Amino acid sequence: MQSRPFSPRAFWLVLAVVFGLACAPGASPAAQPAPAAKPPAGAAAPTTQAAPGAPTQPAALEPLTAAQVSITGNYLPFAYVADKKGFYAQNGLELELIVTDSSNKVVQAVTGGSADLVWTAPDAAILAIEQGAPLAIVAGGQNAIPYSLIVQPSIKSFADLRGKTLGTSSLTSGATVIIRKMMGANGLRDNDYDIVPAGGTAERYAAIRSGAVDGGLLLQPEDYMIMAEGFPRLAYATDYVPKYQWITMVVNKNWARDNEDKLVRALRAIDEAYRWVYDPRNRDEAIALITETTKAPEAIARSTYELYVDQLKIWPTAGEVDDVALRAVIELMGELGQLSAPLPEPSRYIDPSYLRKAQAGS
């Protein structure tokens, strides 16, 4: 996997596309050579046909550009396992990963064409779709929220958060929706506290640790790491929203139409990665991958894996979108005034056809 930052030039380009400032239609990505057919599971990457006696050379892998927010353990199957275990390569693909600091930027990347696909909170994609962006959710990524509400050591209860400032990725992100749900359930109204944009999990970790904000939602391993330094966990998000579609795989419908084979192969690789993660024989190796990618100590990586796999089962078993979990997102967006009644059905935002084709060919 090659990782690269989200460039300022790409950001302004895609921002113009999203808000209608660019009038020229986007060009389709240049055609790529068709990769070799997928070999059987566990086989080496495909090779080109060589003349008798000549050494064979591996076939060139087709780049697959994806974007996500932060490097955290919850991206394990589709960003790390599918890459490190060779599932993308077996399907003729090489992952190129963009890591940015907000779900809005991730959605802008896929809308503008600087990413082929993205893994993002569905509310950001839904808002973009409602504003006319040609996007579709093509697979699920995470059906529960393993967020911890981490606060300063002086804060002992939700009541202590009155008048305080909480950090979030963006004011329209799923993290903000969840914070408001948690605070409301504990008697705090929206004007009883402040929410400010503070970036992704890594940036929020730094903001809490430095005292720039009084608390925020953190994923793993950052929550375990900061708790070891004396910052308490006030609650889990799942205590308040047990079923919530937290990550979805989103594509530009125009790109998907022109690159159907590439998208199906990507989904097939991800489907294999989900099965690998849930296979108990791969437990220790999965924990090692969390350690490698997040740089967390082994004990924290193990706790992260146990939370995700043993306790919450946060990932789908075959890439499916959880209808109940996505409906919970839509209902919360309605509560926040982001969607108007009558609330739309989840099917408005989902195109399951590519996942079906991937699974039919597995």
N, C-alpha and C positions, 0 to 999 in steps of 0.2 A: 504493500500500500504506500502510495506517495501522499503526503499531507502538505497542503499549502494554505496560507492565510487567504482570507477574502479580501481582494484588492480594492482600494478606494475607487479606481476607475470602473471596476465591475459593479461596485455598489451604486455609483451614480447612474450608470447605464440602466441597471435593472429598476432603480427607483423611478426613473423616467418612464419606463414601460408600465410599471404598476399604476402610476397616477396619471397616465394618459398624456405625459408631456412629450413623448416621442410619437411622431405621426407616421413614421415609416414602418411598414410591417417587418417583423423580425424574420431574418433568413434562417432557414433550416440548417443545422449543422452539416458540415461537409460529409459526404458519404464515406463510410469506412469499408475496407475490404471485409468480405464476409468471413467470419472465423470458421475454423474447422468444427465439425459436429462434436457434440459433447461425448467424451469417452465414458465408459462405465465408472460408477462411483469408486473412488480410491485409485483410479488409474492416473498415470502421469499426464501432464499437460500435453495437448495434441501436438504432433510434429508434422512438418511438411513432407511431401513425398520427394525423395531424393533419387537420383539416378543410381543404378546398381554400382556398389563399391564406394559411393560418395558418402561422407558423413552426413547424418541427418541433423537439421537445425530446428529448434523449437519454433512453432508458428508464432508470429507476432500477436500479442494480446491486444484486444480492442479496449481503449481507455473507457472507463465508466466513472464519470465525475459525480460525486455525491457530496451533500452538505449536511451538517448537523451543528447543534449548539453544544460546545464543551466536549471534553474527553472524560467521560464518566462511565461507570460500570454498566449502566442500563443500556448502552449501545452494544453490549457484548456480542450478540448473535450476528447482526447484520453488518456491523462496521469492523469487528475484530476477528471473530471466528471464521466468517465466510471468506475473509481475506487471508488470515494466517494459516488456516487449514486447507487452503487451495481450492475452495468451492467456486470462487469466482474464476480462477485460472482454468479449472476443469470445464468451465462454460465459456472459455475464450475471452475472459474479461480481466482487466487490471484496474483495481480500485484507485482512484485519485480523490482524496478526501479534503474538502474545504471545512474548516472549523471556524465558526464565527460566534458572536456573543449574544444573538437574540433570534427568536423564532421569526420575527419580521424580516430580518436580513436573509434568513434561510429561504423564506417564501419568495422574497424578491429575486433570489438567485435562480430558482427554478422557473419563475415567471419570465425572467429576462433571458434565460438560456445559458447562464454561466455554470449551471449544474444540470445534469441529466435527470437526477432524482434527488429528493431530500427526505430526511427523517425529521419530522417536526410535530409539535403539538397541533392537533387538528383544528383548534379554534382559529389559529392564525391563517390556515388554509381556507377555512370556511369564510372568514371575513373577506379574504381576497376574492374568493369565488363570488360572493355576494356583490362585490364591487366590479365584477366583470372579468376577472382573471380566468384564463382558460385552463384551470387546474382540476385534477381529480385525485382522490385517494384511491390507490390501487392495492394497498395491503395494510394490515395492522402492524404495529411494532411493539406496543406495550399497552396492556389492558388494565393496569393498576398503577398508582402513583406512590413510589417508595420515598417520597419527600419527607424529610424531617424538618420541623420548625425549630431552628436553632436560635438561641437568644443570648444576650449578655449575661454573665454570671449573677448580676444583681437582680435579674428578673426571675421571679419565682412562680408567676401565674399569668394567665391572660389579662387579668385586671391590671397588672403592672405594665402592660403594653399601651395603656391609655396615654395619649400624648407622645408616643414614641414613633420612630421611623423604621420602616421595614424595607428591605431591598428586594427587587424583583428583576426579571430579565427585561420586561417592557410592560408598560401600563395596560396593554391589551392582551398580554400573554396568558396562557393557562395558569402559570404560577400565581398571577394576580387574582384570577378567578378563585383559585383554591384558598389563597390567603383570606380573601373577603368572606368566603364560606366558613372558614375556621373561626375567624374573628366574630362573625355574626352569630354563630352557634354559642359563643361565650359572652354574648351580651354587648359586644362592641359594634357601634355603627361606623359607617365609612368615614365620617368626619371626626371620629374619636382618635384617629391615628393617621400617619402619613405613609404613603408608598412611593418610593422613588426608583427609577431605573438604575440598576447596579450591575448589569451584565449577566453572563452565564454563571453556572455553579462555581467555577474557579474564581471568578471576579467577586461573587457574593461572599464566598469563603473569606477572601482577603478583606472585603469591606466590614464583615462582622468582626473578624480578628483584630482589625485596626481600630474598631470603634466608630467607623464612619456611619454605620447603621446599627440599630439596636437588635435587629434580628432579620431572619429571612429563611426561605426554604432551600435546603441543600440536599443534593443527591449523594450517593456513595461513590468514592470513599471519603469525600470531604467531610461529611457529617461525623463519621467515626473518628476522623483525624482531629477535628476541632473539639469534639467531646472529650478526647483524651487530654486536651489542654485546659479543661475545666468549664467549657461552654455547654450549658445544658440543652437537652432536647425537650421542648415543651410538649410536643405531640407529634404523632405521625399524621400525614394527610389522609391515609387510609382509615383513620379513626372517624373521619367525617365524610369522606367520599370513597366508599369501598370499591365501587365500580366506576372507572373513568378512563376513557381512551386517551392515554397520555401521549403516545407517539404513533404517528401514521406515516406511511410511505406515500409521498405525493409527487406527481409528475405533471408536466405541461401536456395537455391533451394533444396539442399539435405535434410535439416531439414524439409522444408515444405512438401516434398514428404513423409517423414516418420511420420509427425505429422499433417496431413491434417485436422483431426477433431479439434484439438486444435487451429490451425490457423483460421479455419472457425468460431469457437466459439469466438475467439478474435475479428475478424472482425465484427461479429454480435453485440458484445457489443459496439464496436466503432461506428457502424452505429446507434445504439440506442442513443449514446451520442451526435452525431451530431444533431439528431432530437430534443433532449432535449435542447441543447444550443440555437437553433434557435426558440424555442417556447417562445413567449413573456411572458408567464405566469411564466417562470423560470428566468426572468431577474435579480431580486434582489438576488436570491439564487446563480446565476452564478457569480454575482459581489462579493458576500460574499466568494465564492470559490477562486476567484482570490486573494482577500485580505488574505485569510487563507494560501494559498500555496506560494504566493510571498512575504508575509509580507508587502505589500504596504498599505498605508492609503486608507480608503474607497473612498475618492474623486478621487484618482489616479486610483484605480481599476475600478471605474465607467467610467472614461474617457477612460480607456483601452478597456472595454467592448463596449462602444459606437463606438470607432474607428474600432474594429474588426467586430462587428455585424451590426451596423447601417450604417457605412460609406463604409468600404472596403469589407465586407462579405468574410473574408479571408479563411474560411473553406468550404470544399465541403458540399453539403447537404446530400450526402449518401456515402461518402468515395471514390468517383470517382477521377481518375487522369484527370486533365484538359489538353487535348491534345495540345491546343494552348500555355498554360503556360509552359508545358514541352518542347515544340518546341523552346520557347524563351530561355530556359536554354541551349539547344543544340546549338542554333545559337550563343549565347554569348561564349560558350566554343570553338566554331569554330573561333570566332574573336580573342580569346586569344591563339590560336594554340594548345589547349588541344585536339581537335578533328580535323581530316583531312577531306577535301572535297573528294567525296560528303558526306555531313553530313548524319548520320544515322537517320532513322525514330524513333519517340518515341516508337513505338511498339517493337523495338529491346530490350528494357529494361523492358517492362511491362508484367506481367502475371495477367490478370484480372479474371482468372478462380475461384480463391478462394473467391474473393469478390462476384462474381455472385452466388456461392453456399451459401454464408452467407445470401445474400439478398433473395434468393429463399426460404430459411428456416425461414425467419423472420415472 
